[in-house]
Amino acid sequence: MITCPDPPPVTVVLDPFDDALHTRAALAAHDPAAGRLTVHPTPGTDSTVCLAYDVLAALGKPVPSAVTRAGLPSRRGRWPPPGSSRRPPPT
């Protein structure tokens, strides 16, 4: 485990109404190298394992397929699609 003697603060922003303006701002701020991560939680789940997979996906890491995720919902059909630039389509 990596330890840090003085870890930076963590800020969590929730957007329960899925407002397009907030989504665009969050996607524009996504920059893992700078310590900013935009995570798209899988809809309809309250699993910490599923959230961990969503964090891995936001980091561009491989995520187990729906078959190996023990019944957790598939990520197919979600925005952003895997491998995308994680930016919304132009409006």
Secondary structure as UniProt FT lines:
FT   TURN            16..17
FT   HELIX           20..29
FT   HELIX           32..34
FT   TURN            43..44
FT   HELIX           48..58
FT   TURN            59..60
FT   HELIX           66..69
FT   TURN            70..71
FT   TURN            76..77
FT   TURN            82..83
//
